[in-house]
Amino acid sequence: MRKRSNKPEQILVGAADVFLDVGFEKATIQEIAIRSGVGKGTIYEYFSSKEELFSHSIKSSISFVLEKVLHVFECADTFDQLLGEIKVTVQELLTSHEKKIEWLYYNFQFVSKDLHQWIHTEGYELIHKASAVIERLMSRDEVRRVHSFVAASMIVDIIQMSFFFRFTNQPDKMDEIIDSKIDILKYGLSVS
């Protein structure tokens, strides 16, 4: 067994496993403790309830995805590179981190009103930061002069659509959808 030094993260990983396997409603703190490799009391040192643990698990998973997407925007030198890296990131998320993404997809229905607001705010912030990259690409005449926030949200939507197709019994259509959306964005937004 590997040694983990970050107990809250260790607990969040165990909780995500349990929530994915049995769902929020059937998950127990005891099972989360077992999967996390900690005592039940240790969980309560960091989280006051199953609901708080669930909320932190959702935030951790969403933050992970948002950070990956923002990194793609911030590192892209060209519009073509941005679109290509978005596709690579989707594929990486759905291969290397499939369980985390699947967990998010299936447990979203249990998210509280406050957590919905947090997700909305974080998503808005991501698109706002991504729109600055679109503006930079517009200033270099790589992207047509359009509403940068709308353009950024359309690019981010590639990821959301990919998750939808992956987890709705249509995974065979996912690559086709990604390629079609990239094609539309490339030819709809590119200057040349």
GIMO-V252187 format. One line per field, one symbol per residue. psi: psi as a letter, one per 40 degrees, with the letter a starting at -180 (. if undefined). A space follows every 50 residues. Layout:
psi: ???
This chain:
psi: hihhegdddddddddddddddeiddeiidddddddefiiddddeddhdid ddddddddddddddddddddddddehdidddddddddddddddeddfddd dddddeedeehidddddddddddddddddddddddddddefdhigihddd ddddddddddddddddefffdeedddddddddddddeddid.
